[in-house]
C-alpha cells in the first residue's frame, strides 16, 4: 500500500501515519525529514513556505516514493500536501497512491499546536497553513477523516475504509 497522510500542521499526520503504518506493516516516512535546512529555519522563524520553497521538497518526496513503488515497498508518508498542485507533484508517475486527509477545525489545530513541544513549526503559521489549504476532493483517491476522535479510532476508521 502507498498512502500519504495529509493535512495542516498539527492535524496528527505523524502520529496517525506511524500508527497506520504499524497496522499495515509498512514503513513510515516522515515528510518533514526531507525538508531542506533552509525550509526548517524559515518555519522555525515563523515564515510560511511558498511554492518555490516547497518545490525541491516535493520533488524529493516524489523521487523517494517512486523508488519505493518500483521496489514494491509499501509506505505511509506524512506530508501536508496542502495544495492540489502539490498533490499532483507528489503523485507524478505513481499509480495506486491513496491520500488520507486529516480534517480539523482551526481551533482544534491551534490547541494541538500550542501543546506541542520540541517541534520546529511555529504556532504563528497556523493561519498560513489554512490559507494555503485546498481541501481535496473525491477525484483525488481520498479518504477524509475527522481528527476529533482518539488516535486508534481514526486509524481503525482509515483501515476499515482501505
Backbone bond lengths (Angstrom), bond angles and torsions (degrees), N, CA, C in turn:
res aa  C-N    CA-C-N  psi(-1)  N-CA   C-N-CA  omega(-1)  CA-C   N-CA-C  phi
1 X - - - 1.444 - - 1.515 110.34 -
2 X 1.307 115.23 143.23 1.455 122.29 -179.36 1.533 106.98 -125.41
3 X 1.336 115.80 111.63 1.460 121.03 -171.24 1.516 110.19 -133.90
4 X 1.341 115.12 137.65 1.461 121.81 170.18 1.523 107.33 -112.92
5 X 1.333 116.12 121.17 1.462 121.79 173.85 1.518 105.92 -92.72
6 X 1.328 116.20 117.92 1.458 120.97 -171.79 1.524 111.82 -123.06
7 X 1.328 114.69 162.55 1.461 122.22 176.68 1.519 109.27 153.12
8 X 1.306 115.32 175.33 1.463 120.10 -179.54 1.521 109.71 -69.50
9 X 1.318 115.77 164.99 1.465 121.41 176.05 1.526 108.79 -56.05
10 X 1.325 115.80 137.42 1.454 120.21 178.20 1.520 114.54 87.68
11 X 1.328 117.94 0.02 1.464 120.06 -178.49 1.526 112.59 -80.21
12 X 1.328 116.85 -12.27 1.460 120.22 177.66 1.517 113.91 102.84
13 X 1.325 116.96 20.20 1.469 120.67 -177.15 1.529 112.33 -55.06
14 X 1.313 116.51 -47.28 1.469 120.04 -177.11 1.518 111.51 -68.44
15 X 1.300 116.95 -46.52 1.469 120.84 -178.80 1.520 111.04 -63.31
16 X 1.323 116.69 -50.06 1.466 120.86 179.66 1.522 109.33 -65.63
17 X 1.328 116.68 -42.77 1.460 120.69 -179.21 1.518 112.96 -59.98
18 X 1.328 116.91 -45.61 1.472 120.57 179.07 1.525 110.81 -62.23
19 X 1.315 116.15 -44.90 1.460 120.12 -179.60 1.526 111.76 -65.99
20 X 1.322 116.93 -40.75 1.454 120.97 178.96 1.528 110.38 -66.23
21 X 1.324 116.89 -42.97 1.471 120.83 178.20 1.530 110.33 -60.62
22 X 1.321 116.75 -41.47 1.450 120.23 177.33 1.517 111.95 -62.12
23 X 1.319 115.98 -43.32 1.463 120.89 179.09 1.529 111.16 -63.09
24 X 1.330 116.35 -41.56 1.469 121.47 -177.77 1.527 112.71 -83.74
25 X 1.329 116.52 -8.05 1.463 122.62 -178.12 1.529 111.85 59.27
26 X 1.339 114.67 47.56 1.463 122.14 174.31 1.527 108.00 -127.98
27 X 1.319 116.75 169.83 1.460 120.90 -179.41 1.523 111.34 -75.36
28 X 1.319 114.91 147.14 1.458 121.67 172.78 1.520 108.52 -100.07
29 X 1.325 116.85 131.52 1.458 122.90 176.81 1.524 108.45 -116.48
30 X 1.321 116.73 123.92 1.464 122.32 179.11 1.527 108.17 -90.86
31 X 1.327 116.47 109.03 1.458 121.20 -178.71 1.513 113.37 -56.46
32 X 1.326 117.22 -34.96 1.462 120.36 -179.54 1.527 112.15 -61.31
33 X 1.338 116.86 -27.23 1.466 120.00 -179.73 1.528 112.56 -67.19
34 X 1.305 117.28 -14.99 1.463 121.86 -177.16 1.529 112.85 -98.33
35 X 1.341 117.11 -1.56 1.474 120.51 176.65 1.521 110.27 -67.12
36 X 1.304 115.24 149.19 1.461 119.86 173.85 1.525 109.06 -71.85
37 X 1.319 116.01 159.20 1.469 120.76 177.00 1.528 109.86 -59.60
38 X 1.324 116.29 -36.26 1.469 120.44 178.88 1.530 110.69 -62.09
39 X 1.334 117.49 -43.99 1.460 120.45 179.21 1.523 111.56 -62.86
40 X 1.323 116.41 -42.94 1.468 120.18 179.17 1.532 109.74 -62.30
41 X 1.322 117.18 -41.87 1.470 120.83 178.34 1.521 111.17 -62.19
42 X 1.317 116.69 -43.29 1.472 120.49 179.14 1.525 110.48 -61.27
43 X 1.328 116.84 -49.54 1.462 120.25 -177.79 1.527 111.13 -65.30
44 X 1.325 116.91 -37.54 1.474 120.68 178.09 1.515 111.41 -62.67
45 X 1.331 115.30 -31.81 1.461 120.81 179.56 1.529 112.31 -86.32
46 X 1.326 116.70 2.03 1.461 120.30 178.61 1.512 113.93 83.32
47 X 1.338 117.14 16.36 1.466 121.60 -179.93 1.530 108.22 -95.81
48 X 1.335 117.28 120.39 1.466 119.10 179.27 1.527 111.45 -66.56
49 X 1.314 115.88 143.85 1.461 120.11 175.50 1.524 109.29 -76.87
50 X 1.332 114.50 145.69 1.460 119.39 175.19 1.533 108.87 -105.91
51 X 1.317 115.94 -179.25 1.462 120.15 -177.91 1.524 111.77 -59.88
52 X 1.330 117.37 -37.54 1.469 120.38 179.47 1.520 111.64 -66.19
53 X 1.345 117.28 -38.04 1.470 120.84 177.14 1.527 110.98 -65.01
54 X 1.321 115.66 -38.91 1.460 120.11 -174.66 1.527 113.72 -80.18
55 X 1.319 118.66 -23.50 1.473 121.57 -173.53 1.532 113.50 -54.76
56 X 1.336 119.91 -51.04 1.477 118.44 -179.83 1.530 112.39 -63.87
57 X 1.307 116.38 -35.51 1.462 122.01 178.38 1.527 110.38 -62.74
58 X 1.317 117.21 -46.15 1.456 121.10 179.73 1.528 111.30 -64.52
59 X 1.325 116.10 -37.36 1.471 120.61 177.49 1.525 110.68 -63.01
60 X 1.319 116.30 -45.71 1.465 120.94 179.20 1.532 110.52 -62.24
61 X 1.325 116.76 -42.33 1.461 119.76 178.98 1.521 110.87 -63.27
62 X 1.332 117.23 -43.19 1.460 120.78 178.52 1.528 110.94 -61.87
63 X 1.319 116.50 -43.29 1.468 120.15 179.32 1.528 111.00 -63.71
64 X 1.311 116.26 -42.18 1.465 120.98 179.39 1.525 110.48 -62.07
65 X 1.325 116.24 -46.79 1.461 119.80 179.81 1.526 110.92 -65.71
66 X 1.331 117.39 -41.69 1.471 121.35 -179.79 1.521 111.23 -58.86
67 X 1.328 116.12 -41.98 1.467 120.20 178.46 1.530 110.79 -62.90
68 X 1.303 115.66 -42.34 1.461 119.79 -179.06 1.528 110.87 -67.47
69 X 1.324 117.51 -39.85 1.459 121.05 178.48 1.531 109.56 -64.13
70 X 1.336 117.01 -43.33 1.470 120.99 179.20 1.521 111.17 -59.39
71 X 1.322 116.86 -31.42 1.467 121.99 179.82 1.532 112.07 -95.23
72 X 1.336 115.33 6.29 1.471 122.62 -179.41 1.526 112.06 54.00
73 X 1.334 115.28 42.93 1.466 122.14 176.59 1.523 108.36 -104.47
74 X 1.312 116.14 109.25 1.456 120.38 -179.90 1.510 112.17 -64.54
75 X 1.326 115.94 158.75 1.462 121.07 -179.39 1.518 110.76 -159.62
76 X 1.315 113.61 159.80 1.459 123.09 165.13 1.519 105.08 -122.70
77 X 1.325 116.79 121.16 1.461 123.33 179.72 1.515 109.49 -107.57
78 X 1.330 116.87 128.56 1.465 121.69 172.42 1.521 107.51 -91.75
79 X 1.326 116.14 118.54 1.470 121.41 -177.20 1.517 108.85 -154.70
80 X 1.317 117.11 134.48 1.459 120.28 -176.86 1.522 112.61 -58.26
81 X 1.322 118.50 -43.84 1.475 123.04 177.18 1.535 111.31 45.81
82 X 1.313 116.21 48.88 1.460 121.17 -169.37 1.533 114.95 -66.57
83 X 1.316 117.31 -37.37 1.460 120.68 -176.29 1.519 110.94 -107.01
84 X 1.328 114.93 153.25 1.461 119.72 178.36 1.530 110.23 -59.56
85 X 1.321 117.79 -39.03 1.469 119.42 179.42 1.530 110.98 -63.86
86 X 1.319 117.99 -34.03 1.464 120.91 176.74 1.534 109.81 -65.42
87 X 1.333 115.37 -44.16 1.459 119.35 -179.85 1.524 110.55 -63.69
88 X 1.317 116.48 -36.78 1.468 120.00 177.53 1.527 110.64 -65.67
89 X 1.341 116.85 -38.91 1.464 120.14 176.54 1.523 110.63 -64.58
90 X 1.312 116.57 -39.76 1.464 120.77 -178.50 1.522 111.99 -65.20
91 X 1.326 117.38 -39.73 1.469 120.00 -175.15 1.527 113.07 -89.97
92 X 1.312 117.84 0.46 1.464 121.26 -178.43 1.534 110.90 -49.79
93 X 1.319 115.93 118.39 1.478 123.54 178.35 1.522 114.39 65.18
94 X 1.319 117.82 21.59 1.466 121.20 176.45 1.529 108.29 -121.66
95 X 1.323 115.49 120.42 1.463 120.82 177.23 1.525 109.96 -92.03
96 X 1.305 115.25 157.57 1.470 122.40 173.58 1.518 114.09 62.73
97 X 1.314 117.21 29.36 1.461 121.36 175.82 1.520 108.12 -90.69
98 X 1.310 116.25 128.22 1.463 122.31 -177.20 1.529 109.37 -110.38
99 X 1.338 116.71 136.80 1.456 122.23 174.81 1.521 109.79 -100.39
100 X 1.329 115.64 138.10 1.459 122.25 170.76 1.520 105.88 -117.28
101 X 1.319 116.26 114.54 1.463 122.31 -177.71 1.520 109.67 -96.57
102 X 1.332 116.13 116.85 1.457 122.17 176.82 1.521 108.02 -89.76
103 X 1.303 115.29 107.10 1.459 121.53 -172.90 1.522 110.85 -101.23
104 X 1.326 114.92 129.09 1.461 120.34 178.40 1.515 111.15 -149.03
105 X 1.310 115.94 160.78 1.461 121.00 179.93 1.532 110.19 -78.09
106 X 1.300 115.25 160.68 1.462 121.37 177.17 1.531 110.13 -59.16
107 X 1.328 117.21 -40.53 1.476 121.13 -179.34 1.533 110.66 -64.01
108 X 1.332 116.93 -43.20 1.468 120.74 179.47 1.524 110.75 -64.49
109 X 1.329 116.39 -43.78 1.465 120.92 179.90 1.533 109.81 -63.60
110 X 1.313 117.38 -43.04 1.460 121.02 179.53 1.523 110.26 -59.43
111 X 1.314 116.39 -44.65 1.459 121.07 179.77 1.522 111.00 -61.17
112 X 1.306 117.00 -44.03 1.465 121.12 179.43 1.524 111.62 -65.30
113 X 1.325 115.98 -44.13 1.465 119.97 -178.29 1.531 111.00 -65.26
114 X 1.321 116.88 -37.75 1.465 120.72 179.65 1.521 111.17 -64.82
115 X 1.329 117.29 -28.96 1.463 121.61 -178.37 1.530 113.20 -85.84
116 X 1.327 117.55 -10.51 1.477 121.02 -177.75 1.512 112.03 -70.97
117 X 1.318 114.23 146.46 1.460 120.20 174.01 1.522 108.80 -124.24
118 X 1.330 116.29 147.14 1.468 122.45 173.72 1.524 114.02 58.37
119 X 1.308 117.23 41.94 1.461 120.49 174.45 1.520 108.09 -124.21
120 X 1.328 115.98 141.51 1.460 120.07 -174.30 1.524 113.65 -73.19
121 X 1.316 118.50 -20.77 1.472 120.93 -175.86 1.522 110.43 -72.46
122 X 1.320 115.22 121.21 1.457 121.78 -178.91 1.527 110.80 -74.63
123 X 1.324 116.04 141.18 1.458 122.23 177.59 1.525 111.34 -58.31
124 X 1.317 116.67 -28.13 1.464 120.99 -178.60 1.532 112.80 -67.91
125 X 1.321 117.84 -10.83 1.466 120.71 -176.92 1.530 114.06 -89.73
126 X 1.316 117.39 -0.51 1.464 120.10 -178.99 1.517 111.14 -57.54
127 X 1.325 116.67 -47.91 1.469 119.51 -178.57 1.520 111.44 -59.60
128 X 1.336 117.39 -42.32 1.466 119.48 -179.05 1.529 110.85 -67.04
129 X 1.327 117.76 -32.37 1.462 120.68 176.96 1.532 110.21 -63.57
130 X 1.324 116.37 -46.44 1.466 119.61 179.81 1.528 111.92 -69.59
131 X 1.327 117.30 -32.71 1.464 119.97 176.62 1.521 111.38 -66.49
132 X 1.318 117.06 -36.90 1.466 121.34 -179.14 1.528 112.17 -79.19
133 X 1.331 117.14 -24.74 1.461 121.17 -174.46 1.525 112.16 -62.32
134 X 1.323 115.03 124.19 1.461 122.93 168.90 1.518 104.80 -113.29
135 X 1.326 115.40 102.81 1.458 118.66 -175.62 1.521 109.70 -57.38
136 X 1.323 115.82 134.17 1.466 119.43 -179.46 1.524 111.52 -70.72
137 X 1.325 114.36 161.04 1.455 119.62 177.26 1.526 109.41 -119.39
138 X 1.316 116.41 175.13 1.463 121.20 -175.02 1.521 113.48 -64.44
139 X 1.306 118.00 -18.69 1.464 120.96 177.68 1.525 111.51 -69.38
140 X 1.332 116.98 -10.29 1.457 121.24 -175.17 1.527 113.58 -99.74
141 X 1.339 118.06 24.84 1.466 121.49 178.02 1.529 109.89 51.17
142 X 1.304 115.45 69.48 1.449 122.81 -162.54 1.516 114.01 -129.70
143 X 1.326 114.43 145.00 1.460 123.52 166.79 1.524 105.61 -119.50
144 X 1.324 117.96 128.57 1.458 122.00 176.53 1.522 108.58 -109.21
145 X 1.338 115.82 130.04 1.459 120.54 177.61 1.527 109.50 -132.91
146 X 1.308 115.26 146.88 1.458 121.66 177.15 1.524 109.62 -79.77
147 X 1.324 115.55 141.56 1.469 120.26 177.50 1.526 111.91 -87.05
148 X 1.316 117.67 4.62 1.463 121.27 -175.72 1.519 113.66 -83.97
149 X 1.327 117.37 9.28 1.460 121.86 178.40 1.527 109.46 -113.40
150 X 1.337 117.81 162.21 1.461 120.42 176.87 1.536 110.90 -60.07
151 X 1.333 115.59 153.40 1.466 122.01 -175.43 1.525 111.30 -51.95
152 X 1.315 117.76 -51.34 1.468 119.59 -176.32 1.518 111.88 -61.48
153 X 1.312 117.25 -35.67 1.465 120.76 178.78 1.529 110.04 -66.78
154 X 1.324 117.18 -40.01 1.466 121.41 177.78 1.525 109.58 -64.21
155 X 1.325 117.30 -46.36 1.471 121.50 179.28 1.526 110.13 -61.34
156 X 1.323 117.38 -44.05 1.468 121.12 178.85 1.527 110.98 -60.94
157 X 1.341 116.58 -41.94 1.460 120.70 179.31 1.527 110.69 -62.07
158 X 1.329 116.52 -44.02 1.466 120.24 178.98 1.521 110.45 -64.03
159 X 1.325 116.56 -45.96 1.470 120.92 -178.15 1.532 110.74 -61.91
160 X 1.305 117.44 -40.67 1.470 120.49 179.15 1.523 110.59 -65.40
161 X 1.322 117.07 -38.44 1.462 120.93 -179.16 1.527 110.91 -70.73
162 X 1.330 116.59 -36.08 1.467 119.92 178.18 1.508 110.59 -64.64
